[in-house]
């Protein structure tokens, strides 16, 4: 009997028809293994995972393999995105045993969940031999198996320990981290490391803030060069705007085609902030296109953002996305087809498989003549219409709390910047009647604004249950898995962003409730945090990973929310909790800067203050003071604009519009400078100069 048909996880549903007696992760599965006296096979993956599909097709869809599994094991399927706590424990075990990790993850465990053999993808012949060998060892060498499991649990317990050294995350340490990133930077291709190459979004956010604090031209250039290289590469969908998970090469040309919500949310923040700080037209365009991708391709109206688009289409990687020169000519005609092939580096030899190419920008278009830009946009539109007629990748449509929190924060920053900056602080471009690209940008911002508000409401209404967060929902129904630390941190930060965007006190109150729960249920004795609550399901060890990987660690995410919440409310105990949490990460940042990018980003905000900016105005979107505050805000600054003394909005309390005119208040640690009413005076205060 396969028990996955009622699952909320699209990944589990993909396996509902396998000839394997799959169980979801549950106590009953382990009880059944104990009753039968057989090991547990734990298979962990996610819906958009290419090699998960390969192993499923080769092994889990095979009747003979299924019979072998059912005869000797209790088989459990786990969606790593739904149960990141389970994934974290067994991934640590896999890395301890093999020196590497990945998905699908294949773990053999005792009936109490103790892992004794771990691996990742196994081709069918190897997997069959492994099943037979593990079964024999369980029956004939039980003592050795149990001893191995005990050693693994001891190892992963040490790896996830919350004790250890602490140190302040000082300016010197952050400067050293930026220097380490500069030394590891790929000066030819951008980014860090070789193949496969992942977008280093959190490190780029850190370097942008480091540049703001120090004026480092090198930090800014690393960000600018990397952002341009990614934007022009095949990792960036040149037609629909999203970014793929990673490039299989070291120069961003050929992507692994899955598109994850968290990557695109974090990259949207990077490009938005690069545009804010420099006015770079490339950054402005890419931010617009990523926001449009999120709103058009991943947003589920009435809910939130789906998790991912699959790597495969009908079992074939790149089927939707790759082109030949002949296909371009077929869609565009001879002249435009050849022009597009040159622009997008589509050759007869191909850059991908079977003579096809992944589109990438071989020419600079952002500074090109208007006619070239017009032709390029027209070609993009026609190619996208043609591509939409092809088979499309599947969408993993579960809503993950943490990733939706990241998306809300990113889109709130983007929408607010568009509202205030595109017309120099006189309202949105659409309201001003502008045409051309600014009008397109304003249109994207309007759609993105609707999507982010829709998502925030869904998180508050559906994912918050009895004051606690749930990890996932699907089709408007919340799932059973409890929220983990990253959910509390990312959603609380998103609610703080909503408070700043809307000026509504309810969002700040919701953020405070989540942070109070995090402090009460997840805190560790030394100032750190566990990834699971003290009343959550007890696994073989309690995960507490402090490092930033594909997403911010729970510890970094909570620290970010604590810093922002403290600045918005003036309640210093939240700042102190953030400082204590970052102190547990500082020793890692000193040695491994690439894995503490979000923590370092939060550290820069603390060094800056962060600044608290309040603008008393009747026009929060169109007031020039708000536009100037956004443009010149120091790292991590909070900004609330609106009418004074609104309920639940501490930054606007007792801060009137002086002489009936809009007035800005700039504070740091709730020690405030004199109120100002001109853009020049406000800019001087934010940039550290004396007011005129």
Beta strands, then each sheet from edge to edge (+ up, - down):
strand 1: 22-24
strand 2: 39-45
strand 3: 73-79
strand 4: 105-109
strand 5: 115-119
strand 6: 197-198
strand 7: 246-247
strand 8: 255-256
strand 9: 259-260
strand 10: 308-309
strand 11: 312-313
strand 12: 316-317
strand 13: 322-323
strand 14: 357-358
strand 15: 395-396
strand 16: 399-400
strand 17: 464-465
strand 18: 468-469
strand 19: 472-474
strand 20: 477-478
strand 21: 611-616
strand 22: 638-642
strand 23: 663-668
strand 24: 671-672
sheet 1: 1+ 3+ 2+ 4- 5+
sheet 2: 6+ 7- 8+
sheet 3: 9+ 10- 15+
sheet 4: 11+ 12-
sheet 5: 13+ 14-
sheet 6: 16+ 19- 20+
sheet 7: 17+ 18-
sheet 8: 22+ 21+ 23- 24+
end
